[in-house]
């Protein structure tokens, strides 16, 4: 009987130790016990202060709105679209959300290739700035001639003194220029750059003899701005003198400065 009691006592003590051990292990199950936390542990019975709250945001590191603090994707990630994001730039891209340093400023100017002041650097056309050499050439120009003297049998004729103080430039429907040098009419053409070409032609001028004589006129010129230009003309001809069997030839080159006010 005593032996049975001893055995029972030993078994009871052993069972108590096992139960006590299990209960201790259950009491020591540490973790996050906050069910609203990111790392909630439903098996934990003792909170160890490790709970991490949910932080919603974009967790894609390649997105433009990537949030390094986020631990929970909220599906707001935005893909990168590279381009110029400056709304004041010439190439502003309304779809871009990442600036790629490609912005180009507006450069206003005349973009008409046929215009006298065509600006190859302009990217924004401004009609009011375009000037056309043909139109600029029209009108009255003051002239300052420097002509070679004409010597006929010892008689010196200064063509500078015979030319008028100004010339009048007009045009016709075919856009040919007509330059009126006093009573003489000389036709000319002008290109988009302002270069003037006077093809050889005959005109009548008063070379200082008291009456007009026919002369051949030809040369080049250029309209350099709205108020300045030049012409290089050559006047050639023949002057018949009574009692001489052959006419006397003459030639004079004139450098003419043009100015308009």
MOBEL-V496345 format. One record per helix or strand of 3 or more residues. SS is the DSSP state (2 for helix, 1 for strand). FROM is the first residue (numbers start at 0). LEN is the number of residues. If there is no record, write none. Layout:
ss=SS from=FROM len=LEN
ss=SS from=FROM len=LEN
This chain:
ss=2 from=1 len=26
ss=1 from=55 len=3
ss=2 from=126 len=3
ss=2 from=132 len=5
ss=1 from=138 len=9
ss=1 from=149 len=3
ss=1 from=154 len=3
ss=2 from=158 len=4
ss=1 from=165 len=6
ss=1 from=176 len=5
ss=1 from=183 len=7
ss=1 from=194 len=11
ss=1 from=212 len=11
ss=1 from=227 len=12
ss=1 from=247 len=12
